[in-house]
Amino acid sequence: MLEALQSRIHRIQDRMSVARQMSIAMALVSLAGIAALAIVSASLSRTEMIRRITTDVTLSAQMVATQLDDEMFERYADIRQLATMSPLSTLWTGDPAAVRIALDQLRDALPTYAWIGFAAPDGTVIAATGSLLEGVSVAQRPWFTGALAGPFVGDVHEALLLAKHLGLSRTGEPMRFVDVAFPIRNAGGQLVGVLGAHLGFDWAEDLRRGALQGSQDKEIWVLGSDGAVLLGPRQATPLFAPERVAQMTRTKAGAFEEKRGGKDTLTAYAVADGKGDYPGLGWIVVAQQDASVAFAIPTRLGATILAIGMVVMLVSVLLTIWVSRRLSRPLAALTQAAGEIGRNPQVTMLPRLRGSLEVIQVSGSLRALIRRLGSVELRFEEHAQRYEEDLAALRRLADSDPLTGLMNRRSFLSVAETALQGTRSSDRLGILMGDIDHFKLVNDTYGHAAGDAVIRFVAATIAASLRLQDRVARFGGEEFVVLLLDVTEAETVALAERIRLAIAESPVMFEDHAIRVSMSFGVALVNRGDPDVDAVIERADFALYEAKTTGRNRVALANSVAKVA
């Protein structure tokens, strides 16, 4: 069988010229190469498409989860601060009208709170925003019973006692709340009541819609720790099986590809598991994107490459037949001359051959081709250099804050940790933690563009006050951190005071407004027992908290804070 096939091939070859055989061979090789190129291109395109979509949906899920934790941490901190502030210790046992005024003022400043109330130890509401439920017993409500034992955060639920007073949410559905409650004790540690707040859940829907940004093929859900849909389009069946929900809760974040409704779908998730002392409620943010349309693009790309390749191949075969018939005799001389290129380092160009017009033309064309290849090689080197420069620029962008140009959290921690390891013998490293006072009020009063201007002003002021060896970074929002090398405690505090005064005394000009802001600082120096730079930052952050709670626009030293504590 094999011998018969070989004999038939030989008979066909005997009836064909070398030029035609070369043309057919080239056609087959070209077809195989073009087909391989189309398949590889489609595969690479699909892989890149999956990577881009996965990155997009993952960032969406992580962003919403972070925003949920940030918002809940802020509200948790509001109620904790109100319940534990020493100056308010006499307020709770005083005139209920005064308590009501304080609660109303907090709710007016933060409309996210639907209701804030103060209940006596027996569960009777003494004072509340808008006087709602005053005199009513909440002794059986989970937030009250939970707060009797300590700080309490309750998961999303519909209103019971408040339903008839607050009406429906913006979506026309019954209002839902997240509860935050703290026990209030007098100076002797005796329980005087419970401060509870119902945080309306509409703000979370705003975060979800903001992350979607009008995307038509992407959807975001917020699930409870049990997998129930809290926000997002309702489903007839659970969005995920219990096993998948348990896996999400265990791994905290990730992404996977699956078939949903007969379509390729990329799903990313992130668990909002708390921030600071806010314990989190285990909410799972899920982002999904229909990838079937995007996955069809590589298939079309491969088919297009193959079609174009077939046309190019056909043209190439016809040209090869035409050229080979005329170059078969003098081609040997040209081949011999070309064979020297690459073997003899002294030969870098073909000679001008004579013998026929075709040979002269091919000789000239090949000479031009070699010159063009040299130009292409030069351009390739230039592109490679530009690529390296672009890559370096991208690395700089990854290490910097886009709004201020300062270092971001990741790059700062890396530099600070390296600096800490280098100061173990002298321990002369300081950390400043700074936070703009009442920054939310700037955004609410003048708009987020003004807030950005304030952040840039603060960043420039801090940077201008530092030495060449010092580093400053924006940790996020209105929070900044400074790394000081080879400093004493007195020098560190003095620098913080200079920065604080420079910010407080210089208004930020935005449009027609002169915006005055202040900044509080926490100062900490490295101790020999600090295991890493996070320990120093934590003490500076504790000092910043002390500066915030004792009046703002001041500098607090971590050592003095610890002594007072």
C-alpha positions in Angstrom: 0.0 0.0 0.0 2.8 2.4 1.0 4.9 1.4 -2.0 2.0 1.9 -4.4 1.4 5.4 -3.0 5.0 6.4 -3.3 5.1 5.1 -6.9 2.0 7.2 -7.7 3.6 10.3 -6.2 6.8 9.7 -8.2 4.8 9.5 -11.4 3.1 12.8 -10.7 6.5 14.4 -9.9 8.0 13.1 -13.1 5.3 15.0 -15.1 5.8 18.3 -13.2 8.5 20.9 -13.5 10.6 21.9 -10.5 9.0 25.3 -10.5 5.5 23.8 -10.2 6.6 21.4 -7.5 8.1 24.2 -5.6 4.9 26.2 -6.0 2.7 23.3 -4.7 5.1 22.6 -1.8 5.1 26.3 -0.9 1.3 26.4 -1.1 1.0 23.4 1.3 3.6 24.8 3.8 1.9 28.3 3.6 -1.5 26.8 4.2 -0.2 24.9 7.3 1.6 27.9 8.6 -1.4 30.2 8.1 -3.8 27.7 9.7 -1.4 27.4 12.7 -1.1 31.2 12.9 -4.9 31.5 12.9 -5.4 28.9 15.6 -2.6 30.3 17.8 -3.9 33.9 17.3 -7.4 32.9 18.2 -6.2 31.0 21.3 -4.0 33.9 22.5 -6.8 36.4 21.8 -9.2 34.3 23.8 -6.8 33.9 26.7 -6.2 37.7 26.8 -9.9 38.4 26.5 -10.6 36.1 29.5 -7.8 37.7 31.4 -9.1 41.2 30.8 -12.7 40.4 31.6 -11.7 38.4 34.7 -9.6 41.4 35.9 -12.5 43.8 35.3 -15.1 41.8 37.2 -12.7 41.0 40.0 -11.9 44.6 40.5 -15.6 45.4 40.5 -16.3 42.8 43.2 -13.4 43.9 45.3 -14.2 47.6 45.0 -17.8 47.1 46.1 -16.7 44.8 49.0 -14.1 47.4 50.1 -16.7 50.2 49.9 -19.2 48.2 51.9 -16.6 47.6 54.7 -15.5 51.2 54.6 -19.0 52.6 55.0 -20.0 50.2 57.7 -16.7 50.9 59.5 -17.4 54.6 59.5 -21.0 54.1 60.8 -19.8 51.6 63.4 -17.2 54.1 64.5 -19.8 56.9 64.7 -22.0 55.0 67.1 -19.1 53.7 69.1 -17.6 57.2 69.5 -21.0 58.6 70.5 -21.6 55.9 73.1 -18.1 56.0 74.6 -17.2 59.7 74.6 -16.5 60.8 78.2 -17.9 64.4 77.7 -21.3 62.8 76.9 -21.5 60.6 79.9 -23.8 63.0 81.7 -26.0 63.5 78.7 -27.6 60.1 78.8 -28.9 60.3 82.3 -30.1 63.9 81.8 -32.9 65.6 80.0 -34.3 63.3 77.2 -34.9 66.4 75.1 -31.2 67.1 75.1 -30.5 63.5 74.1 -33.0 63.8 71.3 -31.3 67.0 70.0 -27.9 65.3 69.9 -29.3 62.3 68.0 -31.2 64.5 65.6 -28.0 66.4 64.9 -26.1 63.2 64.1 -28.9 62.0 61.8 -29.0 65.4 60.0 -25.3 65.2 59.4 -25.5 61.6 58.2 -28.8 60.9 56.5 -27.8 57.3 56.0 -29.1 56.7 59.5 -32.9 56.0 59.3 -33.3 56.0 63.0 -31.1 56.4 66.2 -32.5 55.8 69.6 -31.4 55.6 73.3 -33.2 53.0 75.4 -33.1 52.5 79.1 -31.8 49.2 80.6 -35.3 47.9 80.7 -35.7 48.4 76.9 -37.9 51.5 77.0 -36.9 54.1 74.3 -36.0 57.3 76.2 -35.1 59.5 73.2 -35.0 59.0 69.5 -34.6 60.9 66.2 -37.9 62.5 65.3 -39.3 61.2 68.6 -40.1 57.9 66.9 -40.8 55.0 69.2 -40.2 57.0 72.3 -41.9 55.3 75.2 -42.0 52.0 73.2 -40.3 48.9 74.6 -37.6 47.4 72.4 -36.5 44.9 75.0 -37.1 41.9 72.6 -35.4 43.4 69.6 -32.1 41.6 68.7 -30.1 44.9 68.6 -31.1 45.7 72.2 -30.5 42.3 73.7 -27.3 41.9 71.8 -25.9 45.3 72.9 -26.5 44.4 76.6 -23.6 42.1 76.3 -21.3 44.4 74.2 -21.1 46.1 70.8 -23.6 44.6 68.3 -23.9 44.6 64.5 -27.0 43.1 63.0 -27.4 41.8 59.5 -29.9 43.2 56.9 -33.5 42.9 57.9 -36.8 44.7 57.3 -38.3 47.2 59.7 -40.8 46.0 62.2 -41.7 48.7 64.7 -40.6 51.5 62.3 -42.3 50.2 59.1 -45.4 52.3 59.6 -43.4 55.4 60.4 -40.7 55.4 57.7 -42.7 54.1 54.7 -41.1 52.5 51.7 -37.6 52.7 50.3 -36.7 54.5 47.1 -37.3 51.3 45.1 -40.8 51.0 46.5 -40.0 48.0 48.7 -40.1 47.8 52.5 -37.1 49.6 54.0 -34.3 47.3 55.2 -31.7 48.1 57.8 -28.4 47.1 59.3 -28.3 47.5 63.1 -25.4 49.0 65.1 -25.8 49.2 68.9 -23.5 49.9 71.8 -24.0 49.7 75.6 -23.6 53.0 77.5 -22.1 52.9 80.9 -21.4 55.5 83.5 -18.0 56.3 85.1 -18.6 53.5 87.5 -19.2 50.9 84.8 -22.9 50.6 85.5 -25.2 50.2 82.5 -27.3 53.2 81.9 -28.8 52.2 78.6 -28.3 51.1 75.0 -27.6 53.4 72.0 -28.9 51.8 68.8 -29.0 52.9 65.2 -30.8 51.6 62.1 -28.6 52.2 59.1 -30.7 52.3 55.9 -29.5 49.9 53.2 -30.2 52.2 50.2 -26.6 53.4 50.3 -25.4 49.9 49.4 -27.6 49.9 46.3 -25.9 53.2 45.3 -22.5 51.6 45.6 -23.7 48.6 43.5 -25.1 50.8 40.7 -22.0 53.0 40.7 -19.8 50.0 40.2 -21.9 48.9 37.2 -21.6 52.3 35.4 -24.2 51.5 32.9 -22.6 48.2 31.8 -25.0 46.1 29.7 -23.3 42.7 30.0 -22.2 42.9 33.7 -24.2 42.4 36.9 -23.4 42.7 40.6 -25.0 41.1 43.5 -24.5 41.5 47.3 -25.2 38.2 49.1 -25.7 37.4 52.7 -23.3 35.0 54.4 -25.9 32.3 53.7 -26.0 33.1 50.0 -29.3 34.9 50.0 -29.6 37.9 47.6 -29.5 41.2 49.6 -28.9 43.5 46.6 -29.2 42.9 42.9 -31.7 41.3 40.5 -33.8 38.7 42.3 -33.5 35.1 41.1 -36.1 32.3 41.1 -33.5 30.0 42.5 -30.5 30.6 44.7 -27.7 32.2 42.8 -25.2 29.6 44.0 -25.3 26.2 45.7 -24.5 26.1 49.4 -21.2 24.4 48.6 -20.1 27.2 46.4 -21.2 29.8 49.0 -19.1 28.0 51.6 -16.1 27.9 49.3 -16.5 31.7 48.6 -16.7 32.4 52.3 -13.6 30.3 52.9 -11.4 31.7 50.2 -12.5 35.4 50.6 -11.9 36.3 46.9 -11.5 34.7 43.6 -13.0 34.2 40.1 -14.2 31.2 38.0 -15.8 30.5 34.6 -19.1 28.7 34.2 -22.0 28.1 31.9 -25.1 30.1 33.0 -28.2 30.1 30.9 -26.3 28.5 28.1 -23.8 31.3 28.0 -20.1 31.6 29.0 -20.1 33.6 32.2 -17.1 34.9 34.2 -17.9 35.3 37.9 -15.7 37.1 40.5 -16.4 37.4 44.2 -15.0 39.2 47.2 -16.1 38.8 50.9 -16.7 42.0 52.9 -15.2 40.6 56.1 -14.8 43.8 58.1 -12.4 46.6 58.8 -10.6 47.7 61.9 -12.7 46.7 64.9 -15.9 46.4 62.8 -16.2 42.6 62.6 -18.1 42.5 59.3 -21.2 40.5 58.4 -19.7 38.1 55.8 -21.5 39.8 52.9 -20.3 38.3 49.5 -20.1 40.7 46.6 -20.5 38.8 43.3 -19.8 40.3 39.9 -20.7 38.4 36.7 -20.1 39.3 33.1 -21.5 37.6 29.9 -18.3 36.6 28.1 -19.9 34.7 25.2 -19.8 37.7 22.8 -16.2 38.5 23.8 -15.2 34.8 23.3 -16.7 34.9 19.8 -14.2 37.6 18.7 -11.1 35.3 18.7 -13.0 32.8 16.5 -13.8 35.5 14.0 -10.2 36.7 14.2 -8.9 33.2 13.4 -11.3 32.8 10.4 -10.3 36.3 9.1 -6.6 35.5 9.3 -7.1 32.2 7.5 -9.1 33.8 4.7 -6.6 36.5 4.2 -3.8 33.9 4.3 -5.5 31.9 1.6 -5.6 34.9 -0.7 -2.0 35.8 0.0 -1.0 32.2 -0.5 -2.8 32.0 -3.9 -1.1 35.2 -5.1 2.3 33.9 -3.8 1.9 30.6 -5.7 1.1 32.4 -9.0 4.1 34.7 -8.6 6.4 31.8 -7.7 5.4 30.0 -10.9 6.0 33.1 -13.0 9.3 34.0 -11.4 10.7 30.4 -11.2 10.3 29.8 -14.9 12.5 32.7 -15.8 15.0 32.4 -13.0 15.6 28.7 -13.1 18.9 29.0 -15.1 20.6 32.1 -13.6 19.1 31.4 -10.2 22.0 29.2 -9.2 24.5 32.1 -9.5 22.2 34.2 -7.4 21.8 31.4 -4.9 25.5 31.0 -4.6 26.0 34.7 -4.0 23.2 34.8 -1.5 24.7 31.7 0.3 27.7 33.8 1.3 25.5 36.1 3.4 25.5 34.9 7.0 28.5 32.6 6.4 31.1 35.2 5.5 31.0 38.1 8.0 32.6 40.3 5.3 29.6 39.9 3.0 26.5 41.9 4.0 25.0 42.7 0.6 24.3 40.8 -2.6 26.2 41.8 -5.7 24.6 43.3 -8.7 24.2 40.3 -11.0 23.8 40.5 -14.8 22.5 38.0 -17.4 18.9 38.9 -17.8 16.5 41.7 -16.8 14.7 39.4 -14.4 17.9 38.5 -12.6 18.9 42.1 -12.4 15.5 43.0 -11.0 15.5 40.1 -8.5 19.1 41.0 -7.5 18.1 44.6 -6.9 14.9 43.6 -5.1 16.8 41.3 -2.8 19.4 44.1 -2.1 16.5 46.4 -1.3 14.9 43.7 0.9 18.1 43.3 2.9 18.3 47.0 3.4 14.6 47.1 4.5 15.3 44.2 6.9 18.1 46.3 8.4 15.6 49.1 8.8 13.0 46.8 10.3 15.7 45.4 12.7 16.5 49.0 13.7 12.8 49.8 14.2 12.4 46.6 16.2 15.2 47.7 18.5 13.6 51.1 18.9 10.2 49.5 19.6 11.8 47.2 22.2 13.5 50.2 23.9 10.1 52.1 23.8 8.4 49.0 25.3 10.9 48.9 28.2 10.3 52.6 28.8 6.5 52.1 28.7 6.9 49.1 31.1 8.9 51.3 33.5 6.3 54.0 33.3 3.6 51.4 34.1 5.6 50.2 37.1 5.8 53.8 38.3 2.0 54.1 37.9 1.4 50.9 39.8 3.5 52.3 42.7 1.9 55.8 42.8 -1.4 57.3 43.8 -3.1 58.7 40.6 -4.6 61.8 42.3 -1.6 63.1 44.1 1.4 61.4 42.5 2.5 60.2 45.9 3.4 56.6 46.7 0.5 54.3 47.3 0.1 51.9 50.2 1.8 49.0 48.6 4.9 50.8 47.5 5.2 52.7 50.8 5.0 49.5 53.0 7.7 47.9 50.9 10.0 51.0 51.3 9.2 51.4 54.9 9.8 47.7 55.7 13.2 47.9 54.0 14.0 51.1 55.9 13.0 49.5 59.2 15.4 46.5 58.6 18.2 49.0 58.0 17.6 50.9 61.3 17.7 48.0 63.7 21.0 49.2 65.1 20.0 52.9 65.7 16.2 52.8 65.8 15.9 56.3 64.4 12.9 55.9 62.2 9.6 57.8 62.6 6.1 57.5 61.3 3.5 60.3 60.9 -0.1 59.3 60.3 -2.2 62.3 59.1 -5.9 62.6 58.5 -7.8 65.6 57.1 -10.3 66.8 59.7 -14.0 66.8 58.6 -13.1 65.9 55.0 -16.5 64.5 54.3 -17.9 68.0 55.1 -15.7 69.5 52.3 -17.1 67.0 49.8 -20.7 67.5 51.0 -20.3 71.3 50.9 -18.2 72.0 47.8 -18.3 68.7 45.9 -15.8 66.0 45.2 -13.8 68.1 42.8 -13.1 70.5 45.7 -12.2 67.5 47.9 -9.7 66.4 45.3 -8.2 69.8 45.3 -7.9 69.7 49.1 -6.2 66.3 48.9 -3.7 67.6 46.3 -3.0 70.7 48.4 -2.3 68.6 51.5 -0.1 66.2 49.5 1.9 69.1 48.1 2.3 70.8 51.5 3.5 67.6 53.2 5.9 66.7 50.4 7.4 70.3 50.4 8.1 70.0 54.1 10.2 66.8 53.9 13.8 66.0 53.3 15.1 64.1 50.3 15.5 60.9 52.3 11.9 61.0 53.7 8.9 59.4 52.0 5.2 60.3 52.0 2.3 58.2 50.7 -1.5 58.5 50.4 -3.0 55.5 52.2 -6.5 56.1 50.7 -9.2 58.7 51.1 -8.0 61.6 53.2 -5.3 59.6 55.1 -1.5 60.2 54.6 1.5 58.5 56.1 5.1 59.8 56.3 8.3 57.9 56.8 11.1 59.8 58.4 14.7 58.5 58.5 17.3 59.4 61.1 15.1 61.5 63.4 14.6 62.1 67.1 11.2 62.2 68.9 11.4 66.0 69.2 12.3 66.5 65.5 9.4 64.3 64.5 6.9 66.1 66.6 8.2 69.5 65.4 7.9 68.5 61.8 4.3 67.3 62.3 3.5 70.7 64.0 5.0 72.6 61.0 3.0 70.7 58.5 -0.2 71.0 60.6 0.3 74.8 60.9 1.1 75.2 57.2 -2.2 73.4 56.3 -4.3 75.2 58.8 -3.0 78.6 57.9 -3.3 78.3 54.1 -6.8 78.2 52.5 -7.3 76.0 49.5 -8.6 78.2 46.6 -11.2 76.3 44.6 -13.2 78.2 42.0 -14.6 81.2 44.0 -14.2 79.6 47.4 -11.4 79.7 50.0 -11.6 76.4 51.8 -9.9 76.1 55.1 -9.0 72.7 56.4 -7.0 71.3 59.3 -5.2 68.0 59.8 -4.6 65.8 62.8 -1.4 63.8 63.2 -0.3 60.8 65.1 3.5 60.3 65.7 5.3 57.1 66.5 9.0 56.2 66.5 10.3 52.7 66.0 10.9 50.5 69.1 13.4 47.7 69.3 10.6 45.3 70.0 8.6 46.2 66.8 8.4 43.1 64.6 7.6 45.0 61.5 6.7 48.5 60.2 3.0 47.7 60.6 3.5 47.8 64.4 4.9 51.3 64.2 2.1 52.4 61.8 -0.5 50.9 64.2 0.9 53.0 67.1 0.9 56.1 65.0 -2.6 55.4 64.0 -3.6 55.0 67.6 -2.1 58.4 68.3 -4.0 59.9 65.4 -7.2 58.5 66.8 -6.3 60.2 70.1 -5.7 63.5 68.3 -9.0 63.2 66.5 -11.0 62.4 69.7 -9.4 65.2 71.7 -10.2 68.1 69.5 -8.6 67.6 66.0 -6.1 69.9 64.4 -3.4 68.7 66.8 -0.4 66.3 67.0 -0.4 63.4 69.4 2.7 61.3 70.2 2.3 57.6 70.5 4.5 57.3 73.6 2.5 60.0 75.5 -0.7 58.4 74.4 0.4 55.1 75.8 1.3 56.7 79.1 -2.1 58.3 79.4 -3.8 55.0 78.6 
